[in-house]
Amino acid sequence: MLRGKSSWADTDSDSIPVDRDIRARESALLLGWTQNARRQRMILMRTVDSSAPAVGVPPARIEHQCSATHLRPSYGPRFLLLAIGAYFCFSLALRAQTSDSQTADGNKSWTATTESQSDNVNPTRTTESHTQIGNRTVDKQSVQRRGLDGHFEPFQDIEKESVQMNAATVRTVTRTFGWTNGERTLVQVTEEERQGLPDGDSKVVRTTSSPDLNGNLQLVQREIEETKKTGKDAEETKTTMMRPSVNGGLAPAMQVQERRNRGANDTLESQKSTLLPDGSGNWQVGEIRQATTRQEGQNRSTEERVSRPDSEGKLGDVSRSVSKESESASGEKRNTVETYSVDVPGSARDGSLHLIERATTAQRTNSTGEQTTERQVEQPNPGDPGAGLRLTTLTTDTVRPGPSGGQATRTVQARDANGVFGVVFVDTTKSDNVHAIQVEIAPSQKPK
């Protein structure tokens, strides 16, 4: 979603290839989804990107409360449930946030139903509801998939309850359930307490528990996130993730340290360092991300560089992304993201950064309120990497408001092995609140 003047730099990392060495080390600690061209909505941010709210942003950002859903290193049906759950939790959070921001009455609620179809994937139906009464917010989501008899059957439920304890504290509990042989089974519980502290500081404690073989909940992760203001226009965030240790209990498994500074002329700078244990009780730098964002009226540009150590421990640039957002006088919004990497599909590394992806998004709204968003993704052909970029996926989102709500349709076209474009994914959403449906002009981002 294109924003106006931002408080802090926003950077997108989902489309940047992850170096094999660092991913191998991280995979031992956490799981992450990368974008799949054939399932465009199945996108999940890696945990390494978890960060605190920006200065001046209310402490309760709904989408962050779901971020721990994908952390448990599980496999088989439970892994699938958690991965899909994290995706739907993000979708639900986006709609809830949008609905709340545009509804004026004290009791806010909406419902939405989404039906998805994709090549070689079982169709799904998702029903979501959002209710806010006083200081309590409840979000529910039920996912059904088509059974062998052709009828939809329960597959997964997610229930999230947030309570505003006082002006500075929000507590949230998210429960994920799976279905086996017609019975609902608890898969994971995430509890979070977010506190706003004096002088603009904040603290978040997030725990994740999963049932053992006997059905008893066991703590599998604790995440502590502390943000402190270090100056009028500067702040730092330190996040420590703890996982079960071979010696029992929890032990630090990853640290993320981030600094954010606001400069002159709406320039925002950030640096995020990810530290991983080396097995000898010491922390080693696994990655450094540096980003600079500049705002000029309705136009915004962001440049991010990612550095990682090589086999000898020497840091070097492995990727770079340049994002440009603009809004015309007529209200049309455009976003272009170019990604450069040392890894080019079909080619060996030569030590230089090469353009490996260009994503262009355009969003326009007509006089009836119908909103259309088109996103084109260009990537090199692995069979002929020197030929430059070619169009690989085309996503079209249409949101139509109505007297009793809204309807949205997403269609994804992709190039097959023969180079022919075809529809691979269709997603339809109906809601009784048009504000509960939103399409972002830019990739999903969080304040840094």
Legacy VTK file of the C-alpha trace (Angstrom):
# vtk DataFile Version 3.0
C-alpha trace
ASCII
DATASET POLYDATA
POINTS 448 float
0.000 0.000 0.000
1.437 3.351 -1.002
1.790 5.591 1.996
2.352 9.258 2.537
5.196 10.495 4.675
6.535 7.526 6.553
8.011 7.586 10.030
10.732 5.078 9.264
12.249 3.350 6.303
10.293 0.435 4.912
12.215 -2.237 3.080
11.124 -5.393 1.342
13.185 -8.545 1.579
10.771 -11.220 0.399
11.955 -11.140 -3.205
15.703 -11.114 -2.462
17.373 -14.512 -2.920
18.883 -15.936 0.225
22.499 -17.049 0.089
22.869 -20.812 0.435
25.296 -20.597 3.354
23.203 -18.292 5.527
19.965 -20.124 4.691
21.531 -23.427 5.688
22.468 -21.989 9.077
19.097 -20.355 9.608
17.138 -23.421 8.567
18.396 -25.195 11.652
16.644 -22.547 13.717
13.504 -21.566 11.846
11.382 -22.143 8.781
10.619 -19.626 6.042
8.473 -19.496 2.919
9.641 -17.907 -0.286
7.430 -16.597 -3.005
5.922 -19.184 -5.343
4.926 -17.913 -8.749
2.062 -20.361 -8.929
0.611 -19.456 -5.541
1.103 -15.737 -5.288
-0.814 -15.378 -2.030
1.281 -17.972 -0.196
3.893 -15.464 0.967
5.427 -15.422 4.429
8.017 -13.061 5.862
11.035 -14.693 7.409
11.436 -14.334 11.147
14.724 -12.538 10.701
12.681 -9.557 9.502
10.714 -9.327 12.742
11.003 -5.812 14.150
9.397 -3.455 16.621
6.914 -0.729 15.752
8.321 2.540 14.562
8.409 5.616 16.748
4.962 7.104 16.900
3.233 3.905 15.738
0.700 2.441 18.211
2.112 -0.601 19.999
-0.525 -2.990 18.687
0.143 -3.878 15.045
-2.058 -6.840 14.320
-0.020 -8.490 11.613
3.050 -8.801 13.840
1.076 -10.823 16.371
0.956 -13.670 13.882
4.630 -13.676 13.000
5.614 -16.607 15.214
3.144 -19.000 13.604
5.678 -20.460 11.181
8.625 -20.888 13.504
8.181 -24.429 14.710
10.426 -26.801 12.731
7.691 -29.349 12.057
7.164 -31.541 9.042
4.270 -33.340 7.426
0.633 -32.315 8.053
1.420 -30.156 11.090
4.043 -28.173 9.166
1.548 -27.627 6.352
-1.070 -26.421 8.821
1.299 -23.938 10.446
2.610 -22.597 7.155
-0.861 -22.109 5.706
-2.001 -20.730 9.042
0.667 -18.071 9.026
-0.356 -16.973 5.538
-4.033 -16.756 6.442
-3.198 -15.044 9.713
-1.389 -12.326 7.760
-4.344 -11.970 5.390
-6.770 -11.748 8.291
-4.597 -9.175 10.048
-4.448 -6.990 6.966
-8.195 -6.944 6.619
-8.746 -6.332 10.323
-6.331 -3.434 10.348
-7.950 -1.877 7.288
-11.466 -2.272 8.627
-10.602 -0.717 11.973
-8.858 2.236 10.389
-11.858 3.215 8.311
-14.815 2.424 10.554
-15.864 5.130 12.966
-18.318 3.386 15.313
-17.253 1.796 18.589
-18.336 -1.772 17.777
-16.589 -2.877 14.581
-17.218 -6.171 12.855
-17.127 -7.770 9.412
-17.143 -11.138 7.731
-15.497 -12.325 4.516
-15.521 -15.523 2.474
-12.728 -16.433 0.046
-12.711 -19.270 -2.485
-9.379 -20.216 -4.072
-8.594 -22.440 -7.052
-5.184 -23.264 -8.452
-3.591 -25.740 -10.847
-3.119 -29.170 -9.249
-4.104 -27.820 -5.825
-7.240 -28.785 -3.958
-9.742 -25.864 -3.893
-10.161 -24.132 -0.541
-12.817 -21.966 1.064
-11.905 -19.528 3.846
-14.383 -17.824 6.148
-13.157 -14.933 8.279
-14.809 -12.773 10.897
-13.625 -9.750 12.842
-15.393 -8.406 15.932
-14.359 -5.537 18.147
-16.353 -4.587 21.225
-14.814 -2.211 23.721
-11.253 -3.256 24.541
-11.586 -6.764 23.112
-10.982 -7.850 19.513
-11.685 -11.352 18.223
-10.634 -12.652 14.803
-11.694 -16.085 13.624
-10.803 -17.932 10.486
-11.909 -21.322 9.192
-10.294 -23.002 6.197
-12.077 -25.779 4.349
-10.795 -27.953 1.519
-12.668 -30.131 -0.905
-12.850 -33.771 0.182
-12.875 -36.930 -1.907
-16.667 -36.818 -2.056
-16.585 -33.344 -3.623
-17.839 -31.554 -0.499
-15.850 -29.042 1.527
-14.576 -30.316 4.875
-12.816 -28.540 7.810
-9.070 -28.252 7.464
-7.854 -25.549 9.844
-9.150 -22.974 12.350
-7.356 -19.928 13.714
-8.712 -17.943 16.654
-7.056 -14.751 17.808
-8.163 -12.634 20.769
-6.585 -9.288 21.663
-7.357 -7.370 24.831
-6.290 -3.789 25.509
-5.374 -4.184 29.183
-4.648 -0.485 29.653
-3.450 2.484 27.640
-0.005 0.920 27.192
-0.510 -2.874 27.208
-2.088 -5.249 24.710
-2.266 -8.996 25.257
-2.954 -11.357 22.363
-3.505 -15.107 22.239
-3.583 -16.934 18.897
-4.649 -20.581 18.729
-4.242 -22.739 15.645
-6.271 -25.925 15.242
-6.094 -28.720 12.688
-8.674 -31.311 11.770
-8.040 -35.065 11.738
-10.777 -37.645 11.098
-13.439 -35.064 11.866
-11.892 -33.999 15.187
-10.373 -30.580 15.897
-6.884 -30.715 17.423
-4.827 -27.891 18.913
-1.634 -27.393 16.865
-0.044 -24.259 18.298
-0.591 -21.415 20.784
1.122 -18.033 20.528
0.877 -15.553 23.401
2.078 -11.986 23.172
2.247 -9.031 25.522
3.107 -5.684 23.984
3.886 -2.753 26.262
4.403 0.890 25.486
6.948 2.358 27.900
7.731 5.951 28.889
9.689 8.157 26.470
8.478 6.193 23.466
10.193 2.903 24.336
8.415 -0.439 23.956
8.780 -4.106 24.874
7.234 -7.209 23.351
7.382 -10.713 24.803
6.086 -13.445 22.536
5.955 -17.165 23.363
5.043 -20.112 21.168
3.889 -23.472 22.511
3.031 -26.728 20.749
1.565 -29.969 22.092
3.810 -32.967 22.684
2.890 -36.539 21.837
0.657 -36.649 24.926
-1.167 -33.469 23.975
0.473 -31.335 26.667
1.620 -27.859 25.614
5.386 -27.372 25.613
7.179 -24.052 25.222
9.158 -24.136 21.949
10.138 -20.494 21.519
10.364 -17.190 23.362
11.032 -13.905 21.597
11.910 -10.702 23.457
11.891 -7.452 21.540
12.997 -4.180 23.130
12.919 -0.787 21.430
14.558 2.299 22.913
14.777 5.842 21.683
18.406 6.932 21.439
17.718 10.470 20.274
15.039 12.795 18.993
14.983 11.081 15.609
16.698 7.794 16.381
15.850 4.474 17.978
17.280 0.991 18.406
15.604 -2.389 18.576
17.133 -5.579 19.949
15.338 -8.866 19.416
16.456 -12.117 21.030
14.956 -15.423 19.969
15.279 -18.376 22.328
14.750 -22.011 21.340
14.948 -25.335 23.227
18.498 -26.299 24.178
20.032 -29.771 24.125
20.737 -29.208 27.818
17.100 -28.466 28.583
15.270 -25.184 28.847
15.612 -22.358 26.340
18.816 -20.820 25.008
19.450 -17.797 22.737
19.333 -18.949 19.106
19.343 -15.670 17.173
19.685 -11.935 17.772
18.611 -9.050 15.584
19.961 -5.558 16.267
18.535 -2.624 14.372
19.168 1.123 14.316
16.864 3.658 12.653
17.560 7.345 12.084
15.551 10.111 10.515
17.619 12.679 8.634
16.943 15.921 6.848
14.478 16.176 3.945
12.506 13.109 5.056
15.486 10.782 4.662
15.274 7.586 6.697
18.196 5.252 7.302
18.270 1.840 8.955
20.772 -0.922 9.590
19.764 -4.379 10.734
22.325 -6.967 11.849
21.427 -10.611 12.323
23.663 -12.594 14.683
23.820 -16.388 14.890
25.625 -18.592 17.455
28.771 -20.316 16.250
28.542 -23.302 18.593
31.331 -22.003 20.862
29.249 -19.541 22.830
30.036 -16.593 20.550
27.836 -14.579 18.193
28.767 -14.244 14.538
27.313 -11.788 12.030
25.102 -13.691 9.622
23.685 -10.760 7.704
23.623 -6.955 7.566
20.863 -4.983 5.832
21.282 -1.281 5.177
18.423 0.772 3.772
17.868 4.412 2.857
14.443 5.869 2.063
13.791 9.287 0.575
10.391 10.965 0.423
9.577 13.744 -2.033
5.916 14.692 -1.948
3.918 11.689 -3.174
7.064 9.933 -4.417
9.215 7.633 -2.339
12.346 5.650 -3.146
14.127 3.005 -1.080
17.477 1.355 -1.647
18.555 -1.664 0.378
21.858 -3.539 0.373
22.349 -6.957 1.935
25.774 -8.222 3.016
26.663 -11.717 4.208
29.944 -13.417 5.118
31.647 -15.694 2.627
33.355 -18.989 3.435
36.249 -17.034 4.971
33.988 -14.848 7.108
34.478 -11.715 5.008
31.347 -9.606 4.514
30.342 -8.789 0.965
27.266 -7.532 -0.902
25.037 -10.376 -2.067
21.939 -8.420 -3.111
20.590 -4.945 -3.698
17.043 -3.735 -4.256
15.741 -0.387 -5.481
12.096 0.504 -4.943
10.291 3.537 -6.358
6.723 4.504 -5.462
4.720 7.341 -6.955
1.195 8.708 -7.147
-0.083 10.817 -10.008
-2.448 13.783 -9.796
-5.270 11.501 -10.973
-4.646 9.136 -8.052
-2.943 6.303 -9.950
-0.292 4.617 -7.818
2.775 2.905 -9.223
5.522 0.861 -7.614
8.624 -0.609 -9.218
11.106 -2.860 -7.424
14.332 -3.970 -9.112
16.347 -6.698 -7.418
20.024 -7.388 -8.078
21.886 -10.452 -6.823
25.157 -12.333 -7.101
23.068 -15.445 -7.821
21.636 -15.577 -11.350
19.504 -18.605 -12.299
21.395 -20.709 -14.794
24.746 -18.966 -14.226
27.715 -19.378 -11.917
28.702 -16.553 -9.594
31.119 -14.008 -11.005
31.317 -11.741 -7.943
29.071 -9.020 -9.421
25.451 -8.033 -8.821
23.064 -8.664 -11.714
19.445 -7.666 -12.278
17.383 -10.786 -11.575
13.862 -9.412 -11.094
11.728 -6.401 -11.861
8.266 -6.151 -10.295
5.979 -3.382 -11.525
2.636 -2.633 -9.883
-0.018 -0.146 -10.970
-3.219 0.623 -9.087
-6.106 2.796 -10.254
-9.637 3.522 -9.067
-12.444 4.526 -11.427
-15.393 6.835 -10.830
-17.574 4.004 -9.436
-15.008 3.118 -6.782
-13.810 -0.064 -8.526
-10.118 -0.594 -7.869
-7.824 -2.489 -10.245
-4.267 -3.515 -9.403
-1.908 -5.150 -11.896
1.475 -6.601 -10.966
3.985 -7.817 -13.532
7.073 -9.790 -12.567
9.997 -10.120 -14.973
12.808 -12.612 -14.398
15.630 -14.110 -16.471
15.194 -17.355 -18.355
17.365 -19.969 -16.558
17.989 -21.604 -19.914
19.278 -18.355 -21.420
20.252 -15.985 -18.573
22.065 -13.629 -20.914
18.907 -12.790 -22.840
17.690 -10.392 -20.174
14.408 -10.352 -18.285
11.141 -11.770 -19.543
7.612 -11.575 -18.162
6.987 -14.578 -15.896
3.847 -13.791 -13.883
0.942 -11.384 -14.188
-1.393 -10.797 -11.240
-4.641 -8.837 -11.547
-6.678 -7.788 -8.514
-10.105 -6.199 -8.826
-12.089 -4.833 -5.877
-15.713 -3.862 -6.511
-17.655 -2.007 -3.795
-21.354 -2.658 -3.401
-24.284 -1.458 -1.307
-23.804 -4.290 1.207
-20.039 -4.785 1.130
-17.494 -5.628 -1.532
-16.104 -8.343 -3.763
-12.507 -8.923 -4.797
-11.059 -11.201 -7.455
-7.403 -12.140 -7.903
-6.224 -13.874 -11.059
-2.639 -15.092 -11.482
-1.212 -15.987 -14.872
2.164 -17.686 -15.238
4.394 -18.909 -18.035
4.544 -22.681 -18.427
7.438 -24.830 -19.651
6.519 -24.010 -23.244
6.514 -20.271 -22.617
2.722 -20.005 -22.860
0.806 -17.918 -20.341
-2.130 -19.491 -18.566
-4.293 -18.903 -15.500
-2.855 -20.841 -12.548
-4.672 -19.271 -9.604
-8.078 -17.662 -9.050
-9.137 -16.221 -5.714
-12.532 -14.630 -4.978
-13.404 -12.803 -1.758
-16.778 -11.475 -0.642
-17.188 -9.319 2.465
-19.991 -7.380 4.133
-17.512 -4.526 4.661
-15.690 -3.211 1.606
-13.000 -1.728 3.879
-12.107 -5.272 4.932
-10.734 -5.862 1.419
-7.493 -4.183 0.487
-4.813 -4.682 -2.146
-1.372 -3.258 -1.434
0.441 -1.297 -4.120
3.854 -2.231 -2.680
5.128 -5.540 -1.285
4.147 -6.258 2.291
6.299 -4.146 4.570
6.680 -3.364 8.216
8.094 -0.280 9.861
11.796 -0.640 10.460
LINES 1 449
448 0 1 2 3 4 5 6 7 8 9 10 11 12 13 14 15 16 17 18 19 20 21 22 23 24 25 26 27 28 29 30 31 32 33 34 35 36 37 38 39 40 41 42 43 44 45 46 47 48 49 50 51 52 53 54 55 56 57 58 59 60 61 62 63 64 65 66 67 68 69 70 71 72 73 74 75 76 77 78 79 80 81 82 83 84 85 86 87 88 89 90 91 92 93 94 95 96 97 98 99 100 101 102 103 104 105 106 107 108 109 110 111 112 113 114 115 116 117 118 119 120 121 122 123 124 125 126 127 128 129 130 131 132 133 134 135 136 137 138 139 140 141 142 143 144 145 146 147 148 149 150 151 152 153 154 155 156 157 158 159 160 161 162 163 164 165 166 167 168 169 170 171 172 173 174 175 176 177 178 179 180 181 182 183 184 185 186 187 188 189 190 191 192 193 194 195 196 197 198 199 200 201 202 203 204 205 206 207 208 209 210 211 212 213 214 215 216 217 218 219 220 221 222 223 224 225 226 227 228 229 230 231 232 233 234 235 236 237 238 239 240 241 242 243 244 245 246 247 248 249 250 251 252 253 254 255 256 257 258 259 260 261 262 263 264 265 266 267 268 269 270 271 272 273 274 275 276 277 278 279 280 281 282 283 284 285 286 287 288 289 290 291 292 293 294 295 296 297 298 299 300 301 302 303 304 305 306 307 308 309 310 311 312 313 314 315 316 317 318 319 320 321 322 323 324 325 326 327 328 329 330 331 332 333 334 335 336 337 338 339 340 341 342 343 344 345 346 347 348 349 350 351 352 353 354 355 356 357 358 359 360 361 362 363 364 365 366 367 368 369 370 371 372 373 374 375 376 377 378 379 380 381 382 383 384 385 386 387 388 389 390 391 392 393 394 395 396 397 398 399 400 401 402 403 404 405 406 407 408 409 410 411 412 413 414 415 416 417 418 419 420 421 422 423 424 425 426 427 428 429 430 431 432 433 434 435 436 437 438 439 440 441 442 443 444 445 446 447
